[in-house]
Amino acid sequence: MIYKDPPVPAGQKLAAQLRVIRHKQVCEKLQISSAKLFDLIAKGVFPRPVTLVPGGRAVGFLESDVDQWILDRKAASEQEAA
């Protein structure tokens, strides 16, 4: 008998894919300094962080946005080289 996972509601499926990472983790992932990350955000080159708690100070980045930015940079770099 073949085992199949039960169907997952769309909202839960999306939540399983989303991961929030903090400023320090983004810097580590990109291998850049905190100042450079702030500079990229200020220039509008990098996605802005999202506020984690309404009215709060804690912010984070969707890891999927960071990953997409990396892929976009890779594509742009390949076009520049061509």
Backbone as XML, in Angstrom:
<?xml version="1.0"?>
<chain id="A" units="angstrom">
  <residue number="1" name="MET">
    <atom name="N" x="0.839" y="-1.178" z="0.000"/>
    <atom name="CA" x="0.000" y="0.000" z="0.000"/>
    <atom name="C" x="0.884" y="1.242" z="0.000"/>
  </residue>
  <residue number="2" name="ILE">
    <atom name="N" x="0.518" y="2.225" z="-0.800"/>
    <atom name="CA" x="1.278" y="3.463" z="-0.905"/>
    <atom name="C" x="0.716" y="4.475" z="0.087"/>
  </residue>
  <residue number="3" name="TYR">
    <atom name="N" x="1.612" y="5.034" z="0.887"/>
    <atom name="CA" x="1.201" y="6.028" z="1.875"/>
    <atom name="C" x="1.181" y="7.405" z="1.238"/>
  </residue>
  <residue number="4" name="LYS">
    <atom name="N" x="0.132" y="8.158" z="1.476"/>
    <atom name="CA" x="0.030" y="9.530" z="0.993"/>
    <atom name="C" x="-0.201" y="10.445" z="2.178"/>
  </residue>
  <residue number="5" name="ASP">
    <atom name="N" x="0.478" y="11.587" z="2.167"/>
    <atom name="CA" x="0.255" y="12.577" z="3.213"/>
    <atom name="C" x="-1.149" y="13.136" z="3.076"/>
  </residue>
  <residue number="6" name="PRO">
    <atom name="N" x="-1.794" y="13.438" z="4.199"/>
    <atom name="CA" x="-3.121" y="14.046" z="4.110"/>
    <atom name="C" x="-3.012" y="15.431" z="3.474"/>
  </residue>
  <residue number="7" name="PRO">
    <atom name="N" x="-4.075" y="15.898" z="2.817"/>
    <atom name="CA" x="-4.021" y="17.217" z="2.197"/>
    <atom name="C" x="-3.781" y="18.306" z="3.247"/>
  </residue>
  <residue number="8" name="VAL">
    <atom name="N" x="-2.975" y="19.283" z="2.879"/>
    <atom name="CA" x="-2.651" y="20.388" z="3.779"/>
    <atom name="C" x="-3.374" y="21.631" z="3.284"/>
  </residue>
  <residue number="9" name="PRO">
    <atom name="N" x="-4.112" y="22.325" z="4.163"/>
    <atom name="CA" x="-4.772" y="23.558" z="3.748"/>
    <atom name="C" x="-3.754" y="24.563" z="3.215"/>
  </residue>
  <residue number="10" name="ALA">
    <atom name="N" x="-4.166" y="25.370" z="2.250"/>
    <atom name="CA" x="-3.268" y="26.311" z="1.578"/>
    <atom name="C" x="-2.550" y="27.234" z="2.557"/>
  </residue>
  <residue number="11" name="GLY">
    <atom name="N" x="-3.246" y="27.729" z="3.560"/>
    <atom name="CA" x="-2.634" y="28.632" z="4.532"/>
    <atom name="C" x="-1.519" y="27.969" z="5.308"/>
  </residue>
  <residue number="12" name="GLN">
    <atom name="N" x="-1.697" y="26.718" z="5.657"/>
    <atom name="CA" x="-0.653" y="25.991" z="6.381"/>
    <atom name="C" x="0.525" y="25.671" z="5.476"/>
  </residue>
  <residue number="13" name="LYS">
    <atom name="N" x="0.253" y="25.380" z="4.204"/>
    <atom name="CA" x="1.321" y="25.080" z="3.259"/>
    <atom name="C" x="2.211" y="26.311" z="3.085"/>
  </residue>
  <residue number="14" name="LEU">
    <atom name="N" x="1.594" y="27.480" z="2.956"/>
    <atom name="CA" x="2.345" y="28.724" z="2.802"/>
    <atom name="C" x="3.166" y="29.001" z="4.053"/>
  </residue>
  <residue number="15" name="ALA">
    <atom name="N" x="2.569" y="28.816" z="5.218"/>
    <atom name="CA" x="3.265" y="29.073" z="6.469"/>
    <atom name="C" x="4.480" y="28.166" z="6.619"/>
  </residue>
  <residue number="16" name="ALA">
    <atom name="N" x="4.396" y="26.950" z="6.123"/>
    <atom name="CA" x="5.518" y="26.029" z="6.222"/>
    <atom name="C" x="6.681" y="26.489" z="5.349"/>
  </residue>
  <residue number="17" name="GLN">
    <atom name="N" x="6.397" y="27.247" z="4.299"/>
    <atom name="CA" x="7.431" y="27.722" z="3.394"/>
    <atom name="C" x="8.062" y="29.025" z="3.865"/>
  </residue>
  <residue number="18" name="LEU">
    <atom name="N" x="7.374" y="29.782" z="4.693"/>
    <atom name="CA" x="7.869" y="31.086" z="5.128"/>
    <atom name="C" x="8.798" y="30.938" z="6.322"/>
  </residue>
  <residue number="19" name="ARG">
    <atom name="N" x="9.896" y="31.660" z="6.268"/>
    <atom name="CA" x="10.822" y="31.681" z="7.387"/>
    <atom name="C" x="11.341" y="33.101" z="7.505"/>
  </residue>
  <residue number="20" name="VAL">
    <atom name="N" x="11.286" y="33.650" z="8.695"/>
    <atom name="CA" x="11.792" y="34.992" z="8.953"/>
    <atom name="C" x="13.199" y="34.869" z="9.510"/>
  </residue>
  <residue number="21" name="ILE">
    <atom name="N" x="14.114" y="35.617" z="8.921"/>
    <atom name="CA" x="15.478" y="35.644" z="9.445"/>
    <atom name="C" x="15.813" y="37.064" z="9.863"/>
  </residue>
  <residue number="22" name="ARG">
    <atom name="N" x="16.644" y="37.177" z="10.853"/>
    <atom name="CA" x="16.978" y="38.478" z="11.421"/>
    <atom name="C" x="18.175" y="39.086" z="10.701"/>
  </residue>
  <residue number="23" name="HIS">
    <atom name="N" x="18.434" y="40.341" z="11.025"/>
    <atom name="CA" x="19.482" y="41.141" z="10.389"/>
    <atom name="C" x="20.834" y="40.415" z="10.391"/>
  </residue>
  <residue number="24" name="LYS">
    <atom name="N" x="21.228" y="39.908" z="11.536"/>
    <atom name="CA" x="22.523" y="39.234" z="11.663"/>
    <atom name="C" x="22.605" y="38.011" z="10.747"/>
  </residue>
  <residue number="25" name="GLN">
    <atom name="N" x="21.520" y="37.253" z="10.659"/>
    <atom name="CA" x="21.498" y="36.071" z="9.794"/>
    <atom name="C" x="21.616" y="36.453" z="8.326"/>
  </residue>
  <residue number="26" name="VAL">
    <atom name="N" x="20.994" y="37.584" z="7.944"/>
    <atom name="CA" x="21.091" y="38.050" z="6.556"/>
    <atom name="C" x="22.540" y="38.416" z="6.246"/>
  </residue>
  <residue number="27" name="CYS">
    <atom name="N" x="23.172" y="39.140" z="7.165"/>
    <atom name="CA" x="24.578" y="39.514" z="6.966"/>
    <atom name="C" x="25.459" y="38.283" z="6.820"/>
  </residue>
  <residue number="28" name="GLU">
    <atom name="N" x="25.220" y="37.275" z="7.655"/>
    <atom name="CA" x="26.000" y="36.044" z="7.575"/>
    <atom name="C" x="25.746" y="35.317" z="6.258"/>
  </residue>
  <residue number="29" name="LYS">
    <atom name="N" x="24.488" y="35.282" z="5.835"/>
    <atom name="CA" x="24.127" y="34.577" z="4.598"/>
    <atom name="C" x="24.771" y="35.247" z="3.380"/>
  </residue>
  <residue number="30" name="LEU">
    <atom name="N" x="24.797" y="36.585" z="3.377"/>
    <atom name="CA" x="25.353" y="37.328" z="2.245"/>
    <atom name="C" x="26.847" y="37.589" z="2.388"/>
  </residue>
  <residue number="31" name="GLN">
    <atom name="N" x="27.397" y="37.313" z="3.559"/>
    <atom name="CA" x="28.812" y="37.582" z="3.836"/>
    <atom name="C" x="29.139" y="39.066" z="3.647"/>
  </residue>
  <residue number="32" name="ILE">
    <atom name="N" x="28.269" y="39.929" z="4.212"/>
    <atom name="CA" x="28.494" y="41.369" z="4.168"/>
    <atom name="C" x="28.363" y="41.929" z="5.583"/>
  </residue>
  <residue number="33" name="SER">
    <atom name="N" x="28.844" y="43.148" z="5.760"/>
    <atom name="CA" x="28.757" y="43.789" z="7.065"/>
    <atom name="C" x="27.353" y="44.338" z="7.291"/>
  </residue>
  <residue number="34" name="SER">
    <atom name="N" x="27.076" y="44.626" z="8.537"/>
    <atom name="CA" x="25.794" y="45.225" z="8.900"/>
    <atom name="C" x="25.624" y="46.579" z="8.211"/>
  </residue>
  <residue number="35" name="ALA">
    <atom name="N" x="26.701" y="47.359" z="8.177"/>
    <atom name="CA" x="26.652" y="48.681" z="7.535"/>
    <atom name="C" x="26.328" y="48.552" z="6.044"/>
  </residue>
  <residue number="36" name="LYS">
    <atom name="N" x="26.903" y="47.549" z="5.386"/>
    <atom name="CA" x="26.642" y="47.343" z="3.961"/>
    <atom name="C" x="25.187" y="46.957" z="3.727"/>
  </residue>
  <residue number="37" name="LEU">
    <atom name="N" x="24.622" y="46.136" z="4.613"/>
    <atom name="CA" x="23.217" y="45.753" z="4.476"/>
    <atom name="C" x="22.325" y="46.984" z="4.618"/>
  </residue>
  <residue number="38" name="PHE">
    <atom name="N" x="22.598" y="47.814" z="5.626"/>
    <atom name="CA" x="21.824" y="49.048" z="5.796"/>
    <atom name="C" x="21.953" y="49.938" z="4.563"/>
  </residue>
  <residue number="39" name="ASP">
    <atom name="N" x="23.141" y="50.009" z="3.983"/>
    <atom name="CA" x="23.375" y="50.818" z="2.789"/>
    <atom name="C" x="22.555" y="50.303" z="1.600"/>
  </residue>
  <residue number="40" name="LEU">
    <atom name="N" x="22.549" y="48.992" z="1.395"/>
    <atom name="CA" x="21.778" y="48.407" z="0.295"/>
    <atom name="C" x="20.279" y="48.676" z="0.459"/>
  </residue>
  <residue number="41" name="ILE">
    <atom name="N" x="19.793" y="48.586" z="1.697"/>
    <atom name="CA" x="18.375" y="48.851" z="1.960"/>
    <atom name="C" x="18.055" y="50.318" z="1.691"/>
  </residue>
  <residue number="42" name="ALA">
    <atom name="N" x="18.921" y="51.220" z="2.172"/>
    <atom name="CA" x="18.704" y="52.660" z="1.994"/>
    <atom name="C" x="18.693" y="53.051" z="0.518"/>
  </residue>
  <residue number="43" name="LYS">
    <atom name="N" x="19.517" y="52.383" z="-0.287"/>
    <atom name="CA" x="19.582" y="52.670" z="-1.726"/>
    <atom name="C" x="18.432" y="52.029" z="-2.490"/>
  </residue>
  <residue number="44" name="GLY">
    <atom name="N" x="17.630" y="51.203" z="-1.804"/>
    <atom name="CA" x="16.514" y="50.533" z="-2.459"/>
    <atom name="C" x="16.938" y="49.336" z="-3.292"/>
  </residue>
  <residue number="45" name="VAL">
    <atom name="N" x="18.157" y="48.844" z="-3.077"/>
    <atom name="CA" x="18.697" y="47.729" z="-3.838"/>
    <atom name="C" x="18.323" y="46.396" z="-3.197"/>
  </residue>
  <residue number="46" name="PHE">
    <atom name="N" x="18.057" y="46.410" z="-1.902"/>
    <atom name="CA" x="17.759" y="45.192" z="-1.160"/>
    <atom name="C" x="16.386" y="45.335" z="-0.517"/>
  </residue>
  <residue number="47" name="PRO">
    <atom name="N" x="15.619" y="44.238" z="-0.408"/>
    <atom name="CA" x="14.272" y="44.321" z="0.191"/>
    <atom name="C" x="14.296" y="44.861" z="1.614"/>
  </residue>
  <residue number="48" name="ARG">
    <atom name="N" x="13.328" y="45.689" z="1.915"/>
    <atom name="CA" x="13.216" y="46.242" z="3.264"/>
    <atom name="C" x="12.726" y="45.153" z="4.220"/>
  </residue>
  <residue number="49" name="PRO">
    <atom name="N" x="13.146" y="45.254" z="5.473"/>
    <atom name="CA" x="12.667" y="44.283" z="6.456"/>
    <atom name="C" x="11.206" y="44.530" z="6.793"/>
  </residue>
  <residue number="50" name="VAL">
    <atom name="N" x="10.567" y="43.529" z="7.362"/>
    <atom name="CA" x="9.178" y="43.656" z="7.802"/>
    <atom name="C" x="9.153" y="43.750" z="9.327"/>
  </residue>
  <residue number="51" name="THR">
    <atom name="N" x="8.229" y="44.545" z="9.834"/>
    <atom name="CA" x="8.055" y="44.664" z="11.277"/>
    <atom name="C" x="7.388" y="43.391" z="11.774"/>
  </residue>
  <residue number="52" name="LEU">
    <atom name="N" x="7.984" y="42.764" z="12.772"/>
    <atom name="CA" x="7.477" y="41.485" z="13.248"/>
    <atom name="C" x="6.283" y="41.621" z="14.173"/>
  </residue>
  <residue number="53" name="VAL">
    <atom name="N" x="6.243" y="42.697" z="14.947"/>
    <atom name="CA" x="5.140" y="42.927" z="15.878"/>
    <atom name="C" x="4.613" y="44.336" z="15.614"/>
  </residue>
  <residue number="54" name="PRO">
    <atom name="N" x="3.319" y="44.494" z="15.330"/>
    <atom name="CA" x="2.782" y="45.826" z="15.072"/>
    <atom name="C" x="3.141" y="46.790" z="16.203"/>
  </residue>
  <residue number="55" name="GLY">
    <atom name="N" x="3.711" y="47.917" z="15.835"/>
    <atom name="CA" x="4.097" y="48.921" z="16.818"/>
    <atom name="C" x="5.409" y="48.600" z="17.521"/>
  </residue>
  <residue number="56" name="GLY">
    <atom name="N" x="6.010" y="47.475" z="17.194"/>
    <atom name="CA" x="7.254" y="47.066" z="17.832"/>
    <atom name="C" x="8.472" y="47.485" z="17.041"/>
  </residue>
  <residue number="57" name="ARG">
    <atom name="N" x="9.630" y="47.198" z="17.601"/>
    <atom name="CA" x="10.882" y="47.565" z="16.948"/>
    <atom name="C" x="11.535" y="46.387" z="16.237"/>
  </residue>
  <residue number="58" name="ALA">
    <atom name="N" x="11.150" y="45.174" z="16.578"/>
    <atom name="CA" x="11.781" y="43.994" z="15.991"/>
    <atom name="C" x="11.396" y="43.862" z="14.519"/>
  </residue>
  <residue number="59" name="VAL">
    <atom name="N" x="12.409" y="43.660" z="13.687"/>
    <atom name="CA" x="12.175" y="43.469" z="12.257"/>
    <atom name="C" x="12.888" y="42.206" z="11.795"/>
  </residue>
  <residue number="60" name="GLY">
    <atom name="N" x="12.477" y="41.712" z="10.660"/>
    <atom name="CA" x="13.108" y="40.538" z="10.066"/>
    <atom name="C" x="12.904" y="40.562" z="8.563"/>
  </residue>
  <residue number="61" name="PHE">
    <atom name="N" x="13.514" y="39.625" z="7.917"/>
    <atom name="CA" x="13.432" y="39.502" z="6.464"/>
    <atom name="C" x="12.855" y="38.142" z="6.127"/>
  </residue>
  <residue number="62" name="LEU">
    <atom name="N" x="12.029" y="38.079" z="5.103"/>
    <atom name="CA" x="11.574" y="36.778" z="4.625"/>
    <atom name="C" x="12.758" y="36.128" z="3.918"/>
  </residue>
  <residue number="63" name="GLU">
    <atom name="N" x="13.091" y="34.929" z="4.340"/>
    <atom name="CA" x="14.244" y="34.257" z="3.744"/>
    <atom name="C" x="14.035" y="34.057" z="2.250"/>
  </residue>
  <residue number="64" name="SER">
    <atom name="N" x="12.791" y="33.858" z="1.839"/>
    <atom name="CA" x="12.508" y="33.689" z="0.407"/>
    <atom name="C" x="12.847" y="34.963" z="-0.371"/>
  </residue>
  <residue number="65" name="ASP">
    <atom name="N" x="12.620" y="36.144" z="0.220"/>
    <atom name="CA" x="12.985" y="37.410" z="-0.434"/>
    <atom name="C" x="14.505" y="37.524" z="-0.574"/>
  </residue>
  <residue number="66" name="VAL">
    <atom name="N" x="15.214" y="37.137" z="0.468"/>
    <atom name="CA" x="16.680" y="37.183" z="0.439"/>
    <atom name="C" x="17.199" y="36.209" z="-0.621"/>
  </residue>
  <residue number="67" name="ASP">
    <atom name="N" x="16.653" y="35.005" z="-0.638"/>
    <atom name="CA" x="17.074" y="34.011" z="-1.629"/>
    <atom name="C" x="16.794" y="34.494" z="-3.048"/>
  </residue>
  <residue number="68" name="GLN">
    <atom name="N" x="15.634" y="35.116" z="-3.259"/>
    <atom name="CA" x="15.293" y="35.620" z="-4.587"/>
    <atom name="C" x="16.242" y="36.744" z="-4.996"/>
  </residue>
  <residue number="69" name="TRP">
    <atom name="N" x="16.624" y="37.596" z="-4.043"/>
    <atom name="CA" x="17.565" y="38.669" z="-4.328"/>
    <atom name="C" x="18.902" y="38.086" z="-4.784"/>
  </residue>
  <residue number="70" name="ILE">
    <atom name="N" x="19.345" y="37.033" z="-4.117"/>
    <atom name="CA" x="20.599" y="36.383" z="-4.495"/>
    <atom name="C" x="20.498" y="35.836" z="-5.925"/>
  </residue>
  <residue number="71" name="LEU">
    <atom name="N" x="19.385" y="35.163" z="-6.234"/>
    <atom name="CA" x="19.197" y="34.621" z="-7.582"/>
    <atom name="C" x="19.134" y="35.727" z="-8.639"/>
  </residue>
  <residue number="72" name="ASP">
    <atom name="N" x="18.482" y="36.846" z="-8.295"/>
    <atom name="CA" x="18.418" y="37.981" z="-9.225"/>
    <atom name="C" x="19.805" y="38.559" z="-9.475"/>
  </residue>
  <residue number="73" name="ARG">
    <atom name="N" x="20.620" y="38.652" z="-8.417"/>
    <atom name="CA" x="21.992" y="39.144" z="-8.566"/>
    <atom name="C" x="22.807" y="38.205" z="-9.450"/>
  </residue>
  <residue number="74" name="LYS">
    <atom name="N" x="22.595" y="36.912" z="-9.273"/>
    <atom name="CA" x="23.309" y="35.927" z="-10.090"/>
    <atom name="C" x="22.948" y="36.105" z="-11.564"/>
  </residue>
  <residue number="75" name="ALA">
    <atom name="N" x="21.655" y="36.258" z="-11.841"/>
    <atom name="CA" x="21.204" y="36.443" z="-13.222"/>
    <atom name="C" x="21.773" y="37.736" z="-13.808"/>
  </residue>
  <residue number="76" name="ALA">
    <atom name="N" x="21.766" y="38.819" z="-13.026"/>
    <atom name="CA" x="22.302" y="40.087" z="-13.500"/>
    <atom name="C" x="23.796" y="39.989" z="-13.771"/>
  </residue>
  <residue number="77" name="SER">
    <atom name="N" x="24.477" y="39.269" z="-12.909"/>
    <atom name="CA" x="25.928" y="39.080" z="-13.083"/>
    <atom name="C" x="26.225" y="38.301" z="-14.350"/>
  </residue>
  <residue number="78" name="GLU">
    <atom name="N" x="25.430" y="37.290" z="-14.626"/>
    <atom name="CA" x="25.621" y="36.499" z="-15.845"/>
    <atom name="C" x="25.346" y="37.322" z="-17.098"/>
  </residue>
  <residue number="79" name="GLN">
    <atom name="N" x="24.349" y="38.227" z="-17.036"/>
    <atom name="CA" x="24.052" y="39.089" z="-18.182"/>
    <atom name="C" x="25.169" y="40.097" z="-18.415"/>
  </residue>
  <residue number="80" name="GLU">
    <atom name="N" x="25.752" y="40.599" z="-17.316"/>
    <atom name="CA" x="26.851" y="41.556" z="-17.438"/>
    <atom name="C" x="28.071" y="40.901" z="-18.072"/>
  </residue>
  <residue number="81" name="ALA">
    <atom name="N" x="28.277" y="39.628" z="-17.767"/>
    <atom name="CA" x="29.429" y="38.900" z="-18.285"/>
    <atom name="C" x="29.265" y="38.554" z="-19.764"/>
  </residue>
  <residue number="82" name="ALA">
    <atom name="N" x="28.026" y="38.479" z="-20.227"/>
    <atom name="CA" x="27.771" y="38.085" z="-21.622"/>
    <atom name="C" x="28.003" y="39.201" z="-22.602"/>
  </residue>
</chain>
